Amino acid sequence: MIAMTVAEFASIIDAEIINLDPSEVITEFPEIDSRKVAPGSFFVALPGERTNGNLHVKEAMENGARFAITTIDVDVPSFLVKDASVALSRLASVARERLTQCLFIGITGSHGKTTTKDLLGHILSIAGECVTPIGSFNNEIGVPITILHAKESTRFCVIEMGARHIGDIGKLCQLAKPHIGIVLVVGSAHLGEFGSREAIARAKGELIDSLPPHGVAILGTYDPLTPRMGEGSGRKRITFGERSDCNVRAADLNFREGLAHFDLVCESGRAPVTLRLLGAHQVANALAAAATALEVGISIESVAAALSTAEPTSKWRMELHDVDELLIINDTYNANPESMQAALRTLTLLTQERGGSSWAFLGKMHELGESDTSEHLRIGRLASDLGVDHLVAVGTDLYLEGLQLDPEAGDNLLTYYFLTQEEALSMLDHVQPGDVVLVKASRAEHLDELAEKFLANWQVAHE
């Protein structure tokens, strides 16, 4: 965090100082999970759905926090405030105004945000100190925390922005004031909350509308709505994708062992890229990061080299586990129709290369609104069309309800439905060495637990 005195810190958040010297200087960064607190941080006691942060202040102090922001006096070095979340935002607002030498970059989209910010952070580190969000910190709490990780020496700060309502991203932009805005894609994630793709586009487009006149919009070309954002605004607009008319594009694209190989092409030249991230959908994320890095002045050769060395960093996103001749793809962080399609295509691609059978263990996709039934059925149909061998529905039969399979027409998909994860684990007896298993669902389904049990049970069975 940028340096400020205890007295200044207290003035910004309108706090009572408890057991701290007003003249001391603060440079620590915030943490909202007492279990993750370490020396060099301070604890923000936020209210939660299951507990209140005030109950965990002493644990945070024991773990190394220098002080805490609290709403009750817990007799430790702290700042006593009326609302801890408001205090966090006030701090971030002041920090943002003082970080005049830092370039702020906002990222939004229906999917791919977290992977893109990881890739972008990896590339930008070539040119200077870069701050990126921890995990998927993309809301009214995560954005201030990200900003407060930046210091006077930080050159780039990447802000991930999510939305569940019209206006959410606009409010985040008021705080972050990005110079560059990246919109990846308008998909069907949160369709149930927004009601239409056009409404989703309006929500994502708030990022572009919030840019300053000299700001730059980095726009994907994977849907009809995103490329039109910012039209007529006078702002610079850069498109990325696989079309020949994109400003930054992938050419000669092919896949080996599920990994994309392509030439990165832009006005300044052409350079080869070999991604280490699994799946065809990673190409779009890589191109978004590349377009942004090129815009800030990093050479195409350096961008391509950085993309080719970037490793997966975020948990449960196309994680590969190759154990005892079984390949398990753990993609359980979240799910929507677009990411489900991408995962199934990757599953079939890897299965073709390995020669075994493909297994898709799929849980429910959430927040699809009125399209809930049709989107699940469409994924079930796609699994058959792609040649998936086994579709195991876990906790929902929506993938199978109404699915008509005709073996004579080439539908060779075998389907199963289990209400619980424990029942689904019984299919382990039918999986063979050389097979590929995909486990995917929305985060609320907790299918990461199924993937971990599946892996552990397989290892025990093949010791």
Rosetta blueprint (number, residue, H / E / L):
1 M L
2 I L
3 A L
4 M E
5 T E
6 V H
7 A H
8 E H
9 F H
10 A H
11 S H
12 I H
13 I H
14 D L
15 A L
16 E E
17 I E
18 I E
19 N L
20 L L
21 D L
22 P L
23 S L
24 E L
25 V E
26 I E
27 T L
28 E L
29 F E
30 P E
31 E E
32 I L
33 D L
34 S L
35 R L
36 K L
37 V L
38 A L
39 P L
40 G L
41 S E
42 F E
43 F E
44 V E
45 A L
46 L L
47 P E
48 G L
49 E L
50 R L
51 T L
52 N E
53 G H
54 N H
55 L H
56 H H
57 V H
58 K H
59 E H
60 A H
61 M H
62 E H
63 N L
64 G L
65 A L
66 R L
67 F L
68 A E
69 I E
70 T E
71 T L
72 I L
73 D L
74 V L
75 D L
76 V L
77 P L
78 S E
79 F E
80 L E
81 V L
82 K L
83 D L
84 A H
85 S H
86 V H
87 A H
88 L H
89 S H
90 R H
91 L H
92 A H
93 S H
94 V H
95 A H
96 R H
97 E H
98 R H
99 L L
100 T L
101 Q L
102 C L
103 L E
104 F E
105 I E
106 G E
107 I E
108 T E
109 G L
110 S L
111 H L
112 G L
113 K H
114 T H
115 T H
116 T H
117 K H
118 D H
119 L H
120 L H
121 G H
122 H H
123 I H
124 L H
125 S L
126 I L
127 A L
128 G L
129 E L
130 C E
131 V E
132 T L
133 P L
134 I L
135 G L
136 S L
137 F L
138 N L
139 N L
140 E L
141 I L
142 G H
143 V H
144 P H
145 I H
146 T H
147 I H
148 L H
149 H L
150 A L
151 K L
152 E L
153 S L
154 T L
155 R L
156 F E
157 C E
158 V E
159 I E
160 E E
161 M L
162 G L
163 A L
164 R L
165 H L
166 I L
167 G L
168 D H
169 I H
170 G H
171 K H
172 L H
173 C H
174 Q H
175 L H
176 A H
177 K L
178 P L
179 H L
180 I E
181 G E
182 I E
183 V E
184 L L
185 V L
186 V L
187 G L
188 S L
189 A L
190 H L
191 L H
192 G H
193 E H
194 F H
195 G L
196 S L
197 R H
198 E H
199 A H
200 I H
201 A H
202 R H
203 A H
204 K H
205 G H
206 E H
207 L H
208 I H
209 D H
210 S L
211 L L
212 P L
213 P L
214 H L
215 G L
216 V E
217 A E
218 I E
219 L E
220 G E
221 T L
222 Y L
223 D L
224 P L
225 L L
226 T H
227 P H
228 R H
229 M L
230 G L
231 E L
232 G L
233 S L
234 G L
235 R L
236 K E
237 R E
238 I E
239 T E
240 F E
241 G E
242 E L
243 R L
244 S L
245 D L
246 C L
247 N L
248 V E
249 R E
250 A E
251 A E
252 D E
253 L E
254 N E
255 F E
256 R E
257 E L
258 G L
259 L E
260 A E
261 H E
262 F E
263 D E
264 L E
265 V E
266 C E
267 E L
268 S L
269 G E
270 R E
271 A E
272 P E
273 V E
274 T E
275 L E
276 R E
277 L E
278 L E
279 G L
280 A L
281 H L
282 Q H
283 V H
284 A H
285 N H
286 A H
287 L H
288 A H
289 A H
290 A H
291 A H
292 T H
293 A H
294 L H
295 E H
296 V L
297 G L
298 I L
299 S L
300 I H
301 E H
302 S H
303 V H
304 A H
305 A H
306 A H
307 L H
308 S H
309 T H
310 A L
311 E L
312 P L
313 T L
314 S L
315 K L
316 W L
317 R L
318 M L
319 E E
320 L E
321 H E
322 D E
323 V E
324 D L
325 E L
326 L E
327 L E
328 I E
329 I E
330 N E
331 D E
332 T L
333 Y L
334 N L
335 A L
336 N L
337 P H
338 E H
339 S H
340 M H
341 Q H
342 A H
343 A H
344 L H
345 R H
346 T H
347 L H
348 T H
349 L H
350 L H
351 T H
352 Q H
353 E H
354 R H
355 G L
356 G L
357 S L
358 S E
359 W E
360 A E
361 F E
362 L E
363 G L
364 K L
365 M L
366 H L
367 E L
368 L L
369 G H
370 E H
371 S H
372 D H
373 T H
374 S H
375 E H
376 H H
377 L H
378 R H
379 I H
380 G H
381 R H
382 L H
383 A H
384 S H
385 D H
386 L H
387 G L
388 V L
389 D L
390 H E
391 L E
392 V E
393 A E
394 V E
395 G L
396 T L
397 D L
398 L L
399 Y L
400 L L
401 E L
402 G L
403 L L
404 Q L
405 L L
406 D L
407 P H
408 E H
409 A H
410 G L
411 D L
412 N L
413 L L
414 L E
415 T E
416 Y E
417 Y E
418 F E
419 L L
420 T L
421 Q H
422 E H
423 E H
424 A H
425 L H
426 S H
427 M H
428 L H
429 D H
430 H H
431 V L
432 Q L
433 P L
434 G L
435 D L
436 V E
437 V E
438 L E
439 V E
440 K E
441 A L
442 S L
443 R H
444 A H
445 E H
446 H L
447 L H
448 D H
449 E H
450 L H
451 A H
452 E H
453 K H
454 F H
455 L H
456 A H
457 N H
458 W H
459 Q H
460 V H
461 A H
462 H L
463 E L
